[in-house]
Amino acid sequence: MNVAAPLIDMRRSSAGQVSLRGLTVEFGGAQARAAALSQIDLDVGAGEFVCVLGPSGCGKSTLLGAIAGHIAPTRGQVDVDGEPVEGPHPERGLVFQQHTLFPWKRVLDNVAFGLKMQGVGAAARRRAARELLELVGLGAYASHYPAQLSGGMQQRVEIARVLINRPRVLLMDEPFGALDAQTRRHMQTLLLDVWSKVRTTVVFVTHDIEEALFLGERIVILARQPAGIVDDIPIPLARPRTEETTLDPTFIELKRRCLAKLRDAS
């Protein structure tokens, strides 16, 4: 990695195309086999922001795990930029609802950790980490420990720690689900601002329809297990998104459509 180059590329990248073909994931032994995902076909374009909705337990997290390379398909294939996914890789960053920061490391060193594992020198990796902390609005907190930060701030550090690896694909599993409503909206707005600058591909799992409509360019709705896609909805709402967006008649109509699909999917 050339860490001397700026981490924030304002141009839309051609990397990060995700393709799922016949993706099936089954769990359990031979006598009690259960399909968590069944025959999923999905394409996500480079730099696209796609939200995944579905009833609880329908396989949304399993879908992210398969794209990340943590879960091997039983059948079918997952490709990123035409190459099969055969295991985890820093180019497919994963953010969970609960942060995974090291409590004994300062914020700066938490963010820089990925570059340390790649053998990047201390000065270069800390310079890159400071740039990411500025991007997520935490430049003044570099010397703090995670326990000294609020939940929303911890998630901002988590996002910066993933982004320092310049992932082609950012996979987010209900990352704001544990936050209060006001902090959650702030984090959504911040994420959109960051995405508008780095333009990595985002696949964002949520159970919240309004969150999906506020963030995404498309919403993919999964049915209950074995999960299959029941709708793929483009979101033709202007950016930047604000609170006024949620009052737009198109937003309200799309919310009704999603509610109806989720009722059917359940």
C-alpha positions in Angstrom: 0.0 0.0 0.0 1.3 3.5 -0.9 0.3 5.3 2.3 1.9 8.5 0.9 -1.0 8.8 -1.5 -4.2 10.5 -0.1 -6.6 8.1 1.4 -9.6 10.2 0.3 -10.2 9.8 -3.4 -13.0 12.1 -4.6 -13.5 10.1 -7.8 -15.8 7.1 -8.0 -13.7 4.0 -8.1 -14.1 1.2 -10.7 -13.3 -1.4 -8.0 -15.8 -3.0 -5.6 -18.2 -4.7 -7.9 -20.0 -7.6 -6.1 -21.6 -10.5 -7.8 -23.6 -13.3 -6.2 -24.7 -16.2 -8.4 -26.9 -19.0 -7.0 -25.6 -18.3 -3.5 -26.9 -20.9 -1.1 -25.7 -21.3 2.5 -26.8 -24.2 4.6 -26.0 -25.0 8.2 -26.4 -28.1 10.4 -25.5 -31.8 10.1 -26.6 -34.2 7.3 -29.7 -35.2 9.2 -30.8 -31.6 10.1 -29.7 -29.4 7.2 -31.2 -25.9 7.0 -30.8 -23.3 4.3 -30.1 -19.8 5.6 -29.8 -18.4 2.0 -31.2 -20.0 -1.1 -30.3 -19.3 -4.7 -29.4 -15.6 -4.2 -28.5 -13.7 -7.4 -27.4 -10.1 -6.8 -25.2 -7.5 -8.4 -23.8 -4.4 -6.6 -22.1 -1.9 -8.7 -18.7 -0.3 -7.9 -19.3 2.6 -5.4 -22.9 1.8 -5.0 -24.7 2.0 -1.6 -27.1 -0.9 -1.2 -29.2 -1.6 1.9 -30.5 -5.0 2.8 -33.8 -5.4 4.6 -35.6 -8.4 5.9 -37.4 -10.0 8.9 -35.2 -11.0 11.9 -33.4 -14.2 11.3 -33.9 -14.2 7.5 -30.2 -14.4 6.7 -29.1 -10.8 6.3 -26.0 -11.3 8.4 -25.2 -14.6 6.7 -25.3 -12.7 3.4 -22.7 -10.2 4.7 -20.6 -13.0 6.1 -20.5 -14.7 2.7 -19.4 -11.6 0.9 -16.8 -10.9 3.6 -15.5 -14.5 3.2 -16.2 -15.6 6.7 -18.9 -18.0 5.6 -18.3 -20.4 2.7 -21.1 -21.0 0.3 -22.7 -24.4 0.2 -23.4 -23.8 -3.5 -23.0 -20.9 -5.8 -20.4 -18.2 -5.9 -19.4 -14.8 -4.5 -17.2 -12.6 -6.7 -15.6 -9.2 -6.1 -14.3 -7.5 -9.2 -14.5 -10.8 -11.0 -12.4 -12.7 -8.5 -14.0 -15.4 -6.3 -14.1 -14.7 -2.6 -12.2 -17.5 -0.9 -11.7 -16.1 2.6 -11.6 -12.9 4.6 -9.5 -9.9 3.3 -9.0 -6.3 4.5 -10.3 -5.2 1.1 -13.7 -6.3 2.3 -14.2 -4.4 5.6 -16.8 -5.4 8.1 -18.5 -3.2 10.7 -20.7 -4.7 13.4 -23.3 -3.3 15.8 -20.9 -3.6 18.7 -17.5 -2.1 18.1 -14.4 -4.4 18.2 -11.9 -1.8 19.3 -8.9 -2.8 21.5 -9.7 -1.2 24.9 -6.0 -1.0 25.8 -5.0 1.0 22.7 -5.5 4.7 22.1 -7.9 5.7 19.4 -5.0 6.6 17.0 -3.4 3.2 17.4 -6.8 1.4 17.0 -7.3 3.1 13.7 -3.7 2.5 12.6 -3.8 -1.2 13.5 -4.6 -2.5 10.0 -1.6 -0.8 8.5 0.6 -2.1 11.4 -0.4 -5.6 10.4 0.7 -4.9 6.9 4.1 -3.8 8.0 3.7 0.0 7.4 6.0 2.1 9.5 4.8 3.9 12.6 5.0 7.4 11.3 3.2 6.6 8.0 0.4 4.6 9.6 -0.2 7.2 12.3 -0.3 10.0 9.6 -2.9 7.9 7.7 -4.9 7.3 10.9 -5.0 11.0 11.7 -6.4 11.7 8.3 -9.2 9.1 8.8 -10.0 10.5 12.3 -10.3 14.0 10.8 -12.7 12.5 8.1 -15.0 11.1 10.8 -14.8 14.2 13.0 -12.6 12.8 15.8 -9.2 14.4 15.1 -9.2 15.8 18.6 -9.7 12.4 20.2 -6.6 10.6 18.9 -5.1 10.1 22.3 -8.3 8.9 24.0 -9.1 5.3 24.9 -12.3 3.7 23.6 -13.9 3.7 27.0 -13.6 7.5 27.1 -15.9 7.8 24.0 -19.6 7.7 23.6 -21.2 4.8 21.6 -21.5 6.9 18.5 -17.9 8.1 18.7 -16.7 4.5 19.2 -18.6 3.5 16.0 -16.9 6.4 14.1 -13.5 5.0 15.2 -14.6 1.6 14.1 -15.5 2.9 10.6 -12.1 4.8 10.4 -10.3 1.6 11.4 -11.9 -0.3 8.6 -11.5 2.5 6.0 -7.7 2.8 6.6 -7.3 -0.5 4.7 -9.0 1.2 1.6 -11.6 -1.6 1.3 -13.2 -2.1 -2.1 -16.4 -3.1 -0.2 -17.6 -1.9 3.2 -20.0 -4.3 4.8 -22.1 -3.0 7.7 -24.2 -5.2 9.9 -26.7 -2.9 11.7 -23.9 -0.7 12.9 -26.1 2.0 14.4 -28.7 -0.4 15.9 -27.6 0.2 19.5 -27.6 4.0 19.3 -30.4 6.4 20.4 -32.5 8.0 17.7 -30.7 11.4 17.6 -27.2 9.8 17.6 -28.3 7.3 15.0 -29.4 10.1 12.6 -26.1 11.9 13.2 -24.2 8.7 12.3 -26.3 8.1 9.2 -25.5 11.6 8.0 -21.8 11.3 8.8 -21.7 7.9 7.0 -23.2 9.5 3.9 -20.7 12.3 4.0 -17.8 9.9 4.3 -19.2 7.7 1.5 -19.5 10.7 -0.8 -15.7 11.2 -0.3 -14.3 7.7 -0.4 -16.9 6.2 -2.7 -16.3 2.6 -1.6 -19.1 0.1 -2.3 -21.4 -0.2 0.8 -23.7 -3.1 1.6 -25.6 -2.1 4.7 -27.8 -4.5 6.6 -30.7 -3.0 8.7 -34.1 -3.8 10.0 -35.1 -0.2 9.9 -37.0 0.9 6.7 -36.5 4.6 7.2 -32.7 4.1 7.7 -32.5 2.1 4.5 -34.4 4.7 2.6 -32.3 7.5 4.1 -29.0 5.9 3.2 -29.3 3.7 0.2 -29.4 4.0 -3.6 -31.2 0.6 -3.6 -33.0 -1.6 -1.1 -32.8 -5.4 -1.4 -35.6 -7.1 0.6 -35.1 -10.7 1.7 -37.8 -13.2 2.7 -37.7 -15.3 5.8 -35.5 -18.5 5.7 -34.5 -19.8 3.4 -33.8 -16.2 2.4 -34.4 -15.2 -1.2 -34.7 -11.8 -2.7 -38.4 -10.7 -3.0 -37.8 -7.1 -4.2 -35.0 -4.9 -5.4 -36.1 -1.2 -5.1 -34.2 1.8 -6.6 -34.4 4.9 -4.4 -34.6 8.0 -6.7 -34.2 10.5 -3.8 -31.8 13.5 -4.3 -28.6 13.8 -2.3 -27.6 15.1 0.1 -30.3 13.5 2.3 -31.7 15.6 5.2 -34.6 15.4 7.6 -36.7 17.0 4.8 -36.1 13.9 2.7 -38.2 11.8 5.1 -41.2 14.0 4.3 -40.8 13.7 0.5 -43.9 11.9 -1.1 -41.5 9.5 -2.8 -39.9 8.6 0.5 -43.4 7.9 2.0 -44.5 5.9 -1.0 -41.4 3.8 -0.9 -41.8 3.2 2.8 -45.3 1.8 2.2 -43.9 -0.5 -0.5 -41.2 -1.8 1.8 -43.7 -2.4 4.6 -46.0 -4.4 2.3 -43.1 -6.5 1.1 -41.8 -7.1 4.6 -45.3 -8.2 5.7 -45.3 -10.7 2.8 -41.8 -11.8 3.5 -42.6 -12.6 7.1 
